[in-house]
Amino acid sequence: MDTRREEYRVPTFPNGDSLEMICNELQRGINEVAVGNMAIAKALLETLHGRIVKTAAAYAAGVKADRERTSGWIPVGERLPEAHVNVLCYTKGGGIVRDRYDGITLSDGTHQFHGDREEWRFDVTHWMPLPPPPFTTPNDQER
């Protein structure tokens, strides 16, 4: 039985900060207040506030990237596919169709997706790249 333990690493946010680092800086600011160094405490806490805001933004960006990576569905409001490339589209009505974005966005913000049957679709909410085709062998084609 393997008795080695994996070394614990403090999780970090995408911008390199860790919750431990932020808490340590906050404690430093509190300590400066306790000993009456208000100017130092104010500078520390203002800097810390900026780092927390940046860390939250980096965390939100990481969550968004994870959502795209794990679900595969990309909201059209966040990013559009390359023009004239077939993609899977999810529509407001809950349907999934293969369409391609024509590179056209109308003045009302609607994105034009064009289907195989020359139908225009204006109700696409999300898209994802098509999966690769299945791997087949010559024997599969004989069946």
C-alpha positions as CSV (number, residue, x, y, z in Angstrom):
1,M,0.0,0.0,0.0
2,D,1.4,3.4,-1.0
3,T,1.6,5.5,2.2
4,R,3.0,8.7,0.5
5,R,0.9,11.7,0.9
6,E,0.4,14.3,-1.8
7,E,1.8,17.6,-0.7
8,Y,-0.9,20.2,0.0
9,R,-0.8,23.2,-2.2
10,V,-2.8,26.3,-1.5
11,P,-5.3,26.9,-4.3
12,T,-4.7,30.0,-6.3
13,F,-6.9,32.2,-8.5
14,P,-6.1,32.7,-12.1
15,N,-4.3,36.0,-11.4
16,G,-1.9,34.2,-8.9
17,D,-3.5,35.4,-5.7
18,S,-4.6,32.9,-3.1
19,L,-7.2,33.2,-0.4
20,E,-4.5,32.8,2.1
21,M,-2.5,35.7,0.7
22,I,-5.5,38.0,0.7
23,C,-6.4,37.0,4.3
24,N,-2.8,37.6,5.4
25,E,-2.9,41.1,3.9
26,L,-6.2,41.8,5.6
27,Q,-4.7,40.8,8.9
28,R,-1.7,43.0,8.3
29,G,-4.1,46.0,7.8
30,I,-6.1,45.1,10.9
31,N,-2.8,44.9,12.9
32,E,-1.8,48.4,11.6
33,V,-5.1,49.8,12.8
34,A,-4.6,48.2,16.2
35,V,-1.3,49.9,16.7
36,G,-2.6,53.2,15.4
37,N,-0.8,53.4,12.0
38,M,-3.9,54.6,10.2
39,A,-2.0,55.8,7.1
40,I,-0.3,52.5,6.6
41,A,-3.5,50.6,7.3
42,K,-5.5,52.7,4.8
43,A,-2.9,52.2,2.1
44,L,-2.8,48.4,2.7
45,L,-6.6,48.1,2.7
46,E,-7.0,50.1,-0.4
47,T,-4.4,48.0,-2.2
48,L,-6.1,44.9,-0.8
49,H,-9.5,46.1,-2.1
50,G,-8.1,46.4,-5.6
51,R,-6.6,42.9,-5.4
52,I,-9.9,41.4,-4.3
53,V,-11.7,43.1,-7.2
54,K,-9.1,41.8,-9.7
55,T,-9.2,38.3,-8.1
56,A,-13.0,38.2,-8.3
57,A,-12.8,39.2,-12.0
58,A,-10.2,36.5,-12.6
59,Y,-12.3,34.0,-10.8
60,A,-15.4,34.9,-12.8
61,A,-13.4,34.6,-16.1
62,G,-12.2,31.2,-15.0
63,V,-15.8,30.0,-14.2
64,K,-16.9,31.2,-17.6
65,A,-14.1,29.3,-19.3
66,D,-14.9,26.2,-17.3
67,R,-18.5,26.4,-18.2
68,E,-17.7,26.6,-21.9
69,R,-15.1,23.8,-21.6
70,T,-17.4,21.4,-19.7
71,S,-20.7,22.1,-21.3
72,G,-19.5,22.9,-24.8
73,W,-22.3,25.4,-25.3
74,I,-21.2,29.0,-25.9
75,P,-23.8,31.8,-25.6
76,V,-24.0,33.9,-28.8
77,G,-23.9,37.0,-26.6
78,E,-20.4,36.0,-25.4
79,R,-18.8,34.8,-28.6
80,L,-19.9,33.9,-32.2
81,P,-18.6,31.1,-34.3
82,E,-16.4,31.6,-37.2
83,A,-18.5,32.7,-40.2
84,H,-19.6,30.0,-42.7
85,V,-18.5,27.1,-40.6
86,N,-21.1,24.5,-39.6
87,V,-21.8,24.3,-35.8
88,L,-24.5,22.9,-33.5
89,C,-27.0,25.5,-32.5
90,Y,-29.4,25.6,-29.6
91,T,-32.5,27.6,-30.2
92,K,-34.9,29.5,-27.9
93,G,-37.5,26.8,-28.6
94,G,-35.1,24.1,-27.1
95,G,-34.2,22.6,-30.5
96,I,-30.7,21.6,-31.6
97,V,-29.9,22.1,-35.2
98,R,-26.8,22.2,-37.5
99,D,-26.4,25.7,-38.9
100,R,-23.7,28.1,-39.8
101,Y,-23.3,31.7,-38.7
102,D,-23.3,34.0,-41.8
103,G,-21.2,36.7,-40.2
104,I,-24.2,39.0,-40.2
105,T,-25.6,40.8,-37.2
106,L,-28.7,42.9,-37.8
107,S,-29.2,46.3,-36.3
108,D,-31.4,44.8,-33.6
109,G,-28.5,42.6,-32.4
110,T,-30.0,39.4,-34.0
111,H,-27.3,37.1,-35.4
112,Q,-28.2,35.3,-38.7
113,F,-27.6,31.6,-38.8
114,H,-28.3,29.7,-42.0
115,G,-29.5,26.1,-42.2
116,D,-28.9,23.4,-44.8
117,R,-32.5,23.9,-46.2
118,E,-31.9,27.6,-46.9
119,E,-34.0,28.5,-43.9
120,W,-33.0,31.6,-41.8
121,R,-32.8,31.1,-38.1
122,F,-33.0,34.1,-35.8
123,D,-33.6,32.2,-32.5
124,V,-30.1,30.7,-31.8
125,T,-29.1,31.3,-28.2
126,H,-26.0,29.0,-27.9
127,W,-23.6,27.1,-30.2
128,M,-20.8,24.6,-30.1
129,P,-18.3,23.2,-32.6
130,L,-19.4,20.0,-34.3
131,P,-17.8,16.9,-32.8
132,P,-15.4,15.0,-35.0
133,P,-16.9,12.3,-37.2
134,P,-16.8,8.8,-35.8
135,F,-13.8,6.6,-36.4
136,T,-14.6,3.9,-38.8
137,T,-12.7,1.0,-40.3
138,P,-13.2,-0.6,-43.7
139,N,-15.0,-3.5,-41.9
140,D,-17.5,-1.0,-40.4
141,Q,-18.5,0.1,-43.9
142,E,-19.3,-3.5,-45.0
143,R,-22.0,-3.9,-42.3
